């Protein structure tokens, strides 16, 4: 498994469930030529765990939310980020914080459209921010399709510096959510 400094390396398989012996070997002669995955999703996942800045290069859809553990910036760059999962798009842990830059570029949009909704859950929220954490909206369009909550501050801070926000009333489990 090639490993490079400052890049996420993911090992998949029954490593923890089977009796395996794992050996790490460092090849001093490795020429450094390797094609690393450089997709929007990989970059977002890496920055969520370790911090950093991600600039979207294409429209993308996420089916699972991200847990932001370190300070992170997302530049929408005129692209759309759509979330179809059944939870919150951005949850926070530790000293996680998020700045979303839409920079008023046409098309800079985050949309959540979960497959199910629940009157008692956070399905379709863009962000749920807890104590000591923050999210900042700098331009762009933020739309939730099946819930009325865009971001919830449960002790954390939400900064709105610019942007367009669209939400609507919905009914889940027979309860009107405003």
C-alpha positions in Angstrom: 0.0 0.0 0.0 1.8 3.2 -1.1 1.8 5.8 1.7 2.6 9.5 1.1 3.1 12.1 3.8 0.0 14.4 4.3 -2.3 12.1 2.3 -5.1 10.0 3.6 -4.4 6.2 3.2 -7.4 4.0 3.6 -7.0 0.2 4.1 -10.2 -1.8 3.7 -10.9 -5.4 4.5 -11.3 -7.8 7.5 -8.1 -6.5 9.1 -9.5 -6.2 12.6 -11.7 -9.4 12.4 -9.2 -11.9 11.1 -5.9 -12.9 12.7 -3.5 -10.9 10.4 0.1 -9.9 10.7 0.6 -6.5 9.1 4.1 -5.4 8.1 4.9 -1.9 7.1 7.9 -1.6 4.7 9.4 1.7 3.6 10.9 1.5 0.1 13.8 4.0 0.0 13.9 3.7 -3.8 10.2 4.6 -4.3 10.2 7.1 -7.2 7.2 9.0 -6.0 5.2 8.4 -9.1 1.7 7.4 -8.1 -1.7 8.6 -9.0 -3.6 9.6 -5.9 -7.3 9.9 -5.9 -8.1 13.5 -6.1 -11.9 13.6 -6.2 -14.1 16.2 -4.4 -15.4 13.5 -2.1 -11.9 12.3 -1.1 -10.7 15.9 -0.5 -13.8 16.8 1.6 -13.4 13.7 3.7 -9.6 14.3 4.3 -10.2 18.0 5.2 -13.0 17.1 7.5 -10.7 14.8 9.5 -7.4 16.8 9.3 -8.5 20.4 8.4 -7.6 22.4 5.4 -9.2 24.0 2.4 -11.2 22.3 -0.4 -12.2 23.9 -3.7 -14.9 22.0 -5.6 -13.9 21.1 -9.2 -17.3 19.6 -10.3 -20.9 19.3 -9.1 -21.1 16.5 -6.6 -23.6 14.4 -4.5 -22.8 13.0 -1.1 -24.9 10.2 0.3 -23.3 10.3 3.8 -22.6 13.4 5.9 -19.2 14.5 7.1 -18.0 15.0 10.7 -15.8 18.1 10.8 -13.0 17.5 13.4 -10.6 20.3 12.5 -10.9 23.9 11.0 -12.0 23.5 7.3 -12.9 25.7 4.4 -15.0 24.7 1.4 -15.0 26.9 -1.7 -18.1 26.0 -3.7 -16.4 27.6 -6.8 -19.6 27.9 -8.7 -20.5 24.2 -8.2 -23.4 22.5 -6.5 -22.9 20.2 -3.5 -26.0 18.0 -3.0 -26.6 15.8 0.1 -29.1 12.9 -0.2 -28.3 11.2 3.1 -30.8 10.8 6.0 -28.9 12.8 8.6 -27.1 16.1 8.9 -24.6 17.1 6.1 -22.0 18.7 8.4 -21.7 17.5 12.1 -18.9 18.8 14.2 -16.6 17.2 16.8 -13.6 18.4 18.8 -12.4 21.9 17.6 -14.1 21.5 14.2 -15.2 24.6 12.4 -16.3 25.2 8.8 -16.3 28.2 6.5 -18.3 27.9 3.3 -17.4 30.3 0.6 -19.9 30.7 -2.2 -18.4 34.0 -3.2 -21.6 34.8 -5.0 -20.5 32.8 -8.0 -23.6 31.6 -10.0 -24.2 28.0 -9.2 -22.5 28.0 -5.8 -25.1 26.0 -4.0 -25.6 23.4 -1.2 -28.8 21.4 -1.4 -30.0 18.8 1.0 -32.7 16.4 -0.1 -32.9 13.3 2.2 -34.8 10.3 1.2 -36.7 10.3 4.4 -37.7 12.9 7.0 -38.4 12.7 10.7 -40.0 15.3 12.9 -37.7 14.4 15.7 -34.4 14.1 13.7 -32.1 16.4 11.8 -32.7 14.9 8.4 -31.6 17.3 5.8 -30.0 20.0 8.0 -26.9 21.5 6.4 -25.1 21.9 9.7 -25.5 21.0 13.4 -23.0 23.1 15.5 -22.3 22.4 19.1 -20.4 24.2 21.9 -17.0 25.5 20.9 -17.7 25.0 17.1 -18.8 27.2 14.3 -20.0 27.4 10.8 -19.7 30.5 8.6 -21.7 31.1 5.4 -19.9 33.5 2.9 -22.1 33.8 -0.1 -23.8 31.1 -2.1 -27.2 29.5 -2.0 -28.3 27.1 0.7 -31.5 25.1 0.2 -33.2 22.4 2.2 -35.8 20.4 0.3 -37.5 18.4 2.9 -37.0 20.2 6.2 -37.3 23.8 7.4 -34.0 23.9 9.3 -30.8 24.9 7.5 -28.4 25.0 10.4 -28.9 24.5 14.1 -26.6 26.0 16.8 -26.8 23.7 19.9 -24.4 25.9 21.9 -22.2 26.6 18.9 -22.0 29.7 16.6 -23.5 30.3 13.1 -22.2 33.3 11.2 -24.1 34.5 8.2 -22.0 37.0 6.2 -23.8 36.6 2.9 -25.9 34.2 0.9 -29.4 33.1 0.0 -31.2 30.7 2.2 -34.3 28.7 1.2 -36.3 26.4 3.4 -40.0 25.4 3.6 -42.5 23.9 6.1 -42.9 20.2 5.8 -44.9 17.4 7.4 -43.1 14.3 8.9 -44.6 11.6 11.0 -47.9 13.5 10.9 -46.3 16.6 12.5 -46.0 20.0 10.8 -42.5 21.3 11.3 -42.0 25.0 11.1 
